Amino acid sequence: MPGSDEPPEPAEPPRLHLLRPDHAPALLAFERENRAWFAASVPDRGDDFFARFDEMLRARLAEQEAGLCYFHVLTAPGGEVLGRANLVDVEAGVADLGYRIAERAAGRGLATRAVRELCGLAARTYGLTALRAAATLDNVASRAVLARTGFVRTGETRLDGRPGLTYLRAL
């Protein structure tokens, strides 16, 4: 109520959802709008990803159905995709973690929240025992998310030709 001393009701926070076919339009918009932002810190998906998006999405959903990967979207209450958090190459109780947050939503703790939630899902729902991750040396924000969420540095790597670090988290 205007003029009231009571704080406003908090907005519903973004939610993490397992990827579904109906996420396609919002997911494609998210990827297009943030392509340059992402390419500054992670390997670019390439033109083929966008040209064959529908085909790629069907393939990802089939991988998910087979239990090989688990793809998630972080959505605002209206359905806008604000981020992604994925578990790929699931094998022998271990998977690789990847995540990305929209430029306009960065710096609000959404990546940390999504990674924490996904770690819980990985253990409770998907039966995983550990997650691997990697980040380029110049991606300070991503390395900070991994540190805040319990990942331990395990070594060095190269990502799309750029120097990076590898991480592991037991679940």
Secondary structure in CASP SS format (residue, H / E / C, confidence):
PFRMAT SS
TARGET T0000
AUTHOR 0000-0000-0000
METHOD secondary structure of the structure
MODEL  1
M C 1.00
P C 1.00
G C 1.00
S C 1.00
D C 1.00
E C 1.00
P C 1.00
P C 1.00
E C 1.00
P C 1.00
A C 1.00
E C 1.00
P C 1.00
P C 1.00
R E 1.00
L E 1.00
H E 1.00
L E 1.00
L C 1.00
R C 1.00
P H 1.00
D H 1.00
H H 1.00
A H 1.00
P H 1.00
A H 1.00
L H 1.00
L H 1.00
A H 1.00
F H 1.00
E H 1.00
R H 1.00
E H 1.00
N C 1.00
R H 1.00
A H 1.00
W H 1.00
F H 1.00
A H 1.00
A C 1.00
S C 1.00
V C 1.00
P C 1.00
D C 1.00
R C 1.00
G C 1.00
D H 1.00
D H 1.00
F H 1.00
F H 1.00
A H 1.00
R C 1.00
F H 1.00
D H 1.00
E H 1.00
M H 1.00
L H 1.00
R H 1.00
A H 1.00
R H 1.00
L H 1.00
A H 1.00
E H 1.00
Q H 1.00
E H 1.00
A C 1.00
G C 1.00
L C 1.00
C C 1.00
Y E 1.00
F E 1.00
H E 1.00
V E 1.00
L E 1.00
T E 1.00
A C 1.00
P C 1.00
G C 1.00
G C 1.00
E C 1.00
V E 1.00
L E 1.00
G E 1.00
R E 1.00
A E 1.00
N E 1.00
L E 1.00
V E 1.00
D E 1.00
V E 1.00
E E 1.00
A C 1.00
G C 1.00
V E 1.00
A E 1.00
D E 1.00
L E 1.00
G E 1.00
Y E 1.00
R E 1.00
I E 1.00
A C 1.00
E H 1.00
R H 1.00
A H 1.00
A C 1.00
G C 1.00
R C 1.00
G C 1.00
L H 1.00
A H 1.00
T H 1.00
R H 1.00
A H 1.00
V H 1.00
R H 1.00
E H 1.00
L H 1.00
C H 1.00
G H 1.00
L H 1.00
A H 1.00
A H 1.00
R H 1.00
T C 1.00
Y C 1.00
G C 1.00
L C 1.00
T C 1.00
A E 1.00
L E 1.00
R E 1.00
A E 1.00
A E 1.00
A E 1.00
T E 1.00
L C 1.00
D C 1.00
N C 1.00
V H 1.00
A H 1.00
S H 1.00
R H 1.00
A H 1.00
V H 1.00
L H 1.00
A H 1.00
R H 1.00
T C 1.00
G C 1.00
F C 1.00
V E 1.00
R E 1.00
T E 1.00
G E 1.00
E E 1.00
T E 1.00
R E 1.00
L E 1.00
D C 1.00
G C 1.00
R E 1.00
P E 1.00
G E 1.00
L E 1.00
T E 1.00
Y E 1.00
L E 1.00
R E 1.00
A E 1.00
L C 1.00
END
